[in-house]
Amino acid sequence: MGRKPEGKAEKTFKKFGVKIDEMIADLQKLKEKARENYGDRFEEMDRNAEKLKDEFNQFKERNKDKWDEVEDKLEKAGKELAGAFKTAFSKKTETKN
């Protein structure tokens, strides 16, 4: 007993699979090219981010008293803003007489 001939759907899925494999290979090439072209830039951005983080932490330490007050006020403002959005976007429940 031999194998049944491929059906129309099976042929379509095989072609689709080949196209997916080609697309994956193309994406891999693009990934490698991007790594070559932008790898140094990403490393530089990481270094800059670390430098900014360090500078910000130093700023917070030098201005500890002020920063504590700023954090408290920002937290209160965030809560008030969240409450305002909740009020603005909550459904009204009106009673009709």
N, C-alpha and C positions, 0 to 999 in steps of 0.2 A: 504494500500500500504506500503510495506516494503522498507527498505533502500537497495540500490544496493550494491552488494558485492564490497569489496575493489579491486581497480585495482592494477596492478603491480607497477606503479609509486607511488601510495599512500602507499603501504607497504614499498617500498624502503625509502620514505621520513620519515615514522614513525621510521624505524630502524635507519636512519641517525639522527633523532631527539634524540633518546635515547642515541646514542653514543655521541652526542654533550653535552647532559645533564651530562653524566658520565665524559666527559672531563672537563667540567666546575667545577664539584665537585672536581675532582683531582687537578685542578689548584688552587682552593680555599684552599685545604689542603696544597699544596706546598707554597702558599703565606703565610699561617699562620706559617708553619715550618720555612720559610725564615725569617719571622719577629722575631720568637723566636731565631733563630741562629745568625742573623746578625743585629738585632735591635740595640743592644748596639754599634756595630761597626759603624753603620750609624750615631748614635747620636754623637759618638766620632769624626767622620769625619766632622759633622756639627760644632762641637765646634772648631776643628782645622781650619776649613775654616774661621770662625768668627775671630779667633785669628790672622790668617794670614792677613785677611782684615784689622783688626785694626792696626797691625804692619806696613802694607804697607801704610795706611793712615798717620800714625805717621812719617814714612820715608819721605813721600811726603811733609808733613808740615815742617820737619826739613830742607829739601833741596828744598824749594819752587822755588827759582830762577833757580837752575839746572833743576828741574823737568819740569818747564814751557818750558825751552829750549829743553829738551828731547822730550816733547810732540809735540812741533812744528816740530822738525826734523823728528819724527816718522810719523807725519801726511803728511809731504812733501814726505817722502820716500814711504809711502803707496800710495799716488797719482801717483808717478812716476812708482811704481811697477804695479799699475792698468793700467796705460797707456802702459807699456811694454807688459803686457798680452793682452791688447786689440789689440795692433799692431801685436803681434805674432799670435793671433788666429783669426784675422779678415780675411775675404775673400779678396783676391787681385782682383782689377778690372783693368785688363790690357786692353789697346786698341790695336787691331791688325791692321796693315796697309797692 
